[in-house]
Amino acid sequence: MYAHRIRRPELLVRVMSADAAARLFAPAMTVGMSGFTRAGDAKALPRALVERSRGEPLGLTLITGASLGNDSDGLMANAGVIARRLPFQADATLRRKINTGEVLFIDQHLSETAEQLRSGALPAIDIAVIEAVAIRGDGGIVPTMAVGNSASFVQSAKQVIVELNLAAPLALEGLHDIYLPRARPDRAPIPLAAPGDRIGTTAIQVDPARIAAIVITDSPDSPSNVQPPDGETDAIARHVIAFLEGEVAAGRMTPRLLPLQAGIGTIANAVLHGLAQSSFRGLTMYSEVLQDSAIALLDGGQLALASASSITLSAPVHEQFLAHIERYRDRIVLRPQEISNHPEIVRRLGIIGLNTALEFDIYGNVNSTHVGGTHMMNGIGGSGDFARNGELAIFVSKSEAKNGAISSVVPMVAHVDHTEHDVDVLVTEWGLADLRGLAPRERAPLIIERCAHPAYRAALRDYHERALLRGGQTPHLLDEALAWHERHRLTGAMQP
Amino acid sequence: MYAHRIRRPELLVRVMSADAAARLFAPAMTVGMSGFTRAGDAKALPRALVERSRGEPLGLTLITGASLGNDSDGLMANAGVIARRLPFQADATLRRKINTGEVLFIDQHLSETAEQLRSGALPAIDIAVIEAVAIRGDGGIVPTMAVGNSASFVQSAKQVIVELNLAAPLALEGLHDIYLPRARPDRAPIPLAAPGDRIGTTAIQVDPARIAAIVITDSPDSPSNVQPPDGETDAIARHVIAFLEGEVAAGRMTPRLLPLQAGIGTIANAVLHGLAQSSFRGLTMYSEVLQDSAIALLDGGQLALASASSITLSAPVHEQFLAHIERYRDRIVLRPQEISNHPEIVRRLGIIGLNTALEFDIYGNVNSTHVGGTHMMNGIGGSGDFARNGELAIFVSKSEAKNGAISSVVPMVAHVDHTEHDVDVLVTEWGLADLRGLAPRERAPLIIERCAHPAYRAALRDYHERALLRGGQTPHLLDEALAWHERHRLTGAMQP
């Protein structure tokens, strides 16, 4: 009955229930699961593994593309399915377990997991669980709405479990472009010179003998949980667009700009939405994830094409997209995250990276991950892949959080994910600071006056002026540098 | 009389004194000078510019490859020749001026300056000053012992001054491989697949009409100032070699390893010297600088070939090298630093990067640049280029400094140049911590027990244990995290 989706007849006998497939797992295995920013994740196995863990917690090392949907991470963490997790997550329950130390979390650049699997720096995958649209006659696995690390998991795995999701239309076939670098030392240049180039195959190649189980599901991806734009995100969008218009006016870019990357989340999504009102045309995206905004820009004609590793949409846009895939077929490419985030390609194309900061400091260092400097939020994701190697690293944040109790602009960030060497532009609703070519002593006044909330500017100025008296390339008062964070921890507010 | 070195006859009339050439400069110009880690720097113009600055300080923006020799940076800083300096320096006088704020210093990844010149993020070069062995019949400039950013400066410059150094033997011709990426969006993959590949020309192409002056010099490069190996650097070398032998034993590398990069300085040089006693054969280097150790390994046969952007040697090795260049001609390639440090190549080849840390913390963050968190030492150099994108990022440091008053292992680094995401292995004379695949909570005990000086271990354990009580992915006591640095500032010692 699934012949149009399982096109290699001898594999039909591998169809089984999720519970049966879950019996393939043993404690302490290393498991790779499809899924990237809530898209393309396995829907049945996570819950079956929760059942399987009753009595004997599996304690797996779970590697994914990025975050999972369907509360899977939380359910698995609560049930003891997961002992170790990488490279990214965004689940409230798992986050709590990470911050108590019950689950160990390795917070990795998203381009690097595949490389570490290939080199053996990470243990080989025992079982890969991959959501698919279909299995081809040659055994090739056609992914759904995300490629993520799935091709690398399949390459490394002893056994592969395919979740065939009937809710994922067959029309998705052909959207993917699967290319993985060879092992060293015989690695060739990646032959991708423009965001839309197709350099691989449309399915993940696998020896069918390694497909140990096929589980049938029929449920859509979790909808994205970004918030709608508001006055502050609109202001951030205006500042970014004005800056990019300035780059064009100065002759440093054409009106097509350079390929855009936008991180997951509300602010980056809002900035992209803002581009609909801009004068830019013929834009391209070379990003890790496409959100509602990318579909809107493709529909509006501002965006000529988009490359990513995942598409994660709100429920209505998701439904529209799946109903009209043909509209987008020639303008969207889904790649392995190793390729969407690859240093080689990010530098070659000269990506404009737009990512969200939790906080940044007066010298331009960015904290993307650690609340209060110690507690994990989600993870660095791909922000570092793009900031380290792209043409422009833009970080956006609202200037305050928690109704003003927290300033996003601080004397010194309490955790550094992106160093001053990698950060080009900082933006809040108040304004934009272009740090390129500036020394730290020049950056501080600019960041304070352009980006900080007015309520915090005097205190930041005072800190910087007193720090200058102690001298240095990056003047600080080490006895006060983290006092704002400590005060917030003790009193609930950064202000004295 | 210079016909064998100036092979385009009409250029002979451009020969002039350094003082005459210095009159081409005007205040606030942007100037690019050859020179990378004391090698291949202009010898005459810096001093002529010091004279030229009397009465009217030039206040130039000075961009180089990396550090200059001959005290040039210090002399120019003292005379007001330099107002702004990038991307690297290593001069005591200039360092003082940077830390007082008299000279503004932009501390950049060495691969990025050329890119920023090309894109216009940095101002165009008014005058390039390039040390050369010869000017060819086609106008091509043959560099001396460093390529650095010279090709990019020449490409961008309105005027070019060539310093023809008669002390640099003509036999250097042919050692260089000049390749620059094209401007975007028409950029092709860089066609380099192995460390020794030659992909460009052996001279820097320039329209001879832009050669405004030729100044004749006759003085050798400043000798390198690395210290000889000692007991502690020998121990560090032994730990690194044992680790690499373990990688081979585990099947993650062949006995040829992967291409090696070693940062400038005493410890990295000592580790490479240690390889002479190892079982590795057929090694390659793809580095930014070659020091004495590389020549010794080439002579000893452990090293098959070496690619770099500069060769900086002690006086006796320098003399030997110049006298016997033919021995090395097929085994050394000198490239632009944009290519020696390029993200695309560093990831493709899978570089093993070996760089020196000033300090690192119990979670694996590295400070390479800021003494006490605030005062510039030299700059990040190429360490980030390799750590961000290579296969293995190894950072080495002696466990203590200033006779034990400073611990190189601290609760929290006071400045972050390399984040926990980018650091794989930490080494001191006490041992080695392999951080790959570990969560921060797992790294801390390992780093403390393996790397910290025994005199500091109890205090580090105590910090970590109390921090764990506050929870988090990266537990810290923000009120104490930088107290060791502050105590050192106030009392001269980190210990209470």
Boltz contact constraints between the chains, C-beta under 6 A:
constraints:
  - contact:
      token1: [A, 98]
      token2: [B, 473]
      max_distance: 6.0
  - contact:
      token1: [A, 99]
      token2: [B, 471]
      max_distance: 6.0
  - contact:
      token1: [A, 99]
      token2: [B, 472]
      max_distance: 6.0
  - contact:
      token1: [A, 100]
      token2: [B, 471]
      max_distance: 6.0
  - contact:
      token1: [A, 101]
      token2: [B, 441]
      max_distance: 6.0
  - contact:
      token1: [A, 104]
      token2: [B, 439]
      max_distance: 6.0
  - contact:
      token1: [A, 105]
      token2: [B, 439]
      max_distance: 6.0
  - contact:
      token1: [A, 106]
      token2: [B, 439]
      max_distance: 6.0
  - contact:
      token1: [A, 109]
      token2: [B, 421]
      max_distance: 6.0
  - contact:
      token1: [A, 119]
      token2: [B, 252]
      max_distance: 6.0
  - contact:
      token1: [A, 120]
      token2: [B, 252]
      max_distance: 6.0
  - contact:
      token1: [A, 121]
      token2: [B, 436]
      max_distance: 6.0
  - contact:
      token1: [A, 122]
      token2: [B, 437]
      max_distance: 6.0
  - contact:
      token1: [A, 184]
      token2: [B, 350]
      max_distance: 6.0
  - contact:
      token1: [A, 187]
      token2: [B, 348]
      max_distance: 6.0
  - contact:
      token1: [A, 189]
      token2: [B, 189]
      max_distance: 6.0
  - contact:
      token1: [A, 252]
      token2: [B, 119]
      max_distance: 6.0
  - contact:
      token1: [A, 252]
      token2: [B, 120]
      max_distance: 6.0
  - contact:
      token1: [A, 343]
      token2: [B, 343]
      max_distance: 6.0
  - contact:
      token1: [A, 343]
      token2: [B, 347]
      max_distance: 6.0
  - contact:
      token1: [A, 343]
      token2: [B, 389]
      max_distance: 6.0
  - contact:
      token1: [A, 344]
      token2: [B, 344]
      max_distance: 6.0
  - contact:
      token1: [A, 344]
      token2: [B, 347]
      max_distance: 6.0
  - contact:
      token1: [A, 347]
      token2: [B, 343]
      max_distance: 6.0
  - contact:
      token1: [A, 347]
      token2: [B, 344]
      max_distance: 6.0
  - contact:
      token1: [A, 348]
      token2: [B, 187]
      max_distance: 6.0
  - contact:
      token1: [A, 350]
      token2: [B, 184]
      max_distance: 6.0
  - contact:
      token1: [A, 373]
      token2: [B, 476]
      max_distance: 6.0
  - contact:
      token1: [A, 373]
      token2: [B, 478]
      max_distance: 6.0
  - contact:
      token1: [A, 374]
      token2: [B, 472]
      max_distance: 6.0
  - contact:
      token1: [A, 374]
      token2: [B, 474]
      max_distance: 6.0
  - contact:
      token1: [A, 374]
      token2: [B, 475]
      max_distance: 6.0
  - contact:
      token1: [A, 374]
      token2: [B, 476]
      max_distance: 6.0
  - contact:
      token1: [A, 375]
      token2: [B, 472]
      max_distance: 6.0
  - contact:
      token1: [A, 376]
      token2: [B, 473]
      max_distance: 6.0
  - contact:
      token1: [A, 380]
      token2: [B, 421]
      max_distance: 6.0
  - contact:
      token1: [A, 388]
      token2: [B, 388]
      max_distance: 6.0
  - contact:
      token1: [A, 389]
      token2: [B, 343]
      max_distance: 6.0
  - contact:
      token1: [A, 416]
      token2: [B, 416]
      max_distance: 6.0
  - contact:
      token1: [A, 416]
      token2: [B, 419]
      max_distance: 6.0
  - contact:
      token1: [A, 417]
      token2: [B, 419]
      max_distance: 6.0
  - contact:
      token1: [A, 419]
      token2: [B, 416]
      max_distance: 6.0
  - contact:
      token1: [A, 419]
      token2: [B, 417]
      max_distance: 6.0
  - contact:
      token1: [A, 421]
      token2: [B, 109]
      max_distance: 6.0
  - contact:
      token1: [A, 421]
      token2: [B, 380]
      max_distance: 6.0
  - contact:
      token1: [A, 436]
      token2: [B, 121]
      max_distance: 6.0
  - contact:
      token1: [A, 437]
      token2: [B, 122]
      max_distance: 6.0
  - contact:
      token1: [A, 439]
      token2: [B, 104]
      max_distance: 6.0
  - contact:
      token1: [A, 439]
      token2: [B, 105]
      max_distance: 6.0
  - contact:
      token1: [A, 439]
      token2: [B, 106]
      max_distance: 6.0
  - contact:
      token1: [A, 441]
      token2: [B, 101]
      max_distance: 6.0
  - contact:
      token1: [A, 471]
      token2: [B, 99]
      max_distance: 6.0
  - contact:
      token1: [A, 471]
      token2: [B, 100]
      max_distance: 6.0
  - contact:
      token1: [A, 472]
      token2: [B, 99]
      max_distance: 6.0
  - contact:
      token1: [A, 472]
      token2: [B, 374]
      max_distance: 6.0
  - contact:
      token1: [A, 472]
      token2: [B, 375]
      max_distance: 6.0
  - contact:
      token1: [A, 473]
      token2: [B, 98]
      max_distance: 6.0
  - contact:
      token1: [A, 473]
      token2: [B, 376]
      max_distance: 6.0
  - contact:
      token1: [A, 474]
      token2: [B, 374]
      max_distance: 6.0
  - contact:
      token1: [A, 475]
      token2: [B, 374]
      max_distance: 6.0
  - contact:
      token1: [A, 476]
      token2: [B, 373]
      max_distance: 6.0
  - contact:
      token1: [A, 476]
      token2: [B, 374]
      max_distance: 6.0
  - contact:
      token1: [A, 478]
      token2: [B, 373]
      max_distance: 6.0
  - contact:
      token1: [A, 478]
      token2: [B, 482]
      max_distance: 6.0
  - contact:
      token1: [A, 478]
      token2: [B, 485]
      max_distance: 6.0
  - contact:
      token1: [A, 478]
      token2: [B, 486]
      max_distance: 6.0
  - contact:
      token1: [A, 479]
      token2: [B, 486]
      max_distance: 6.0
  - contact:
      token1: [A, 482]
      token2: [B, 478]
      max_distance: 6.0
  - contact:
      token1: [A, 485]
      token2: [B, 478]
      max_distance: 6.0
  - contact:
      token1: [A, 486]
      token2: [B, 478]
      max_distance: 6.0
  - contact:
      token1: [A, 486]
      token2: [B, 479]
      max_distance: 6.0
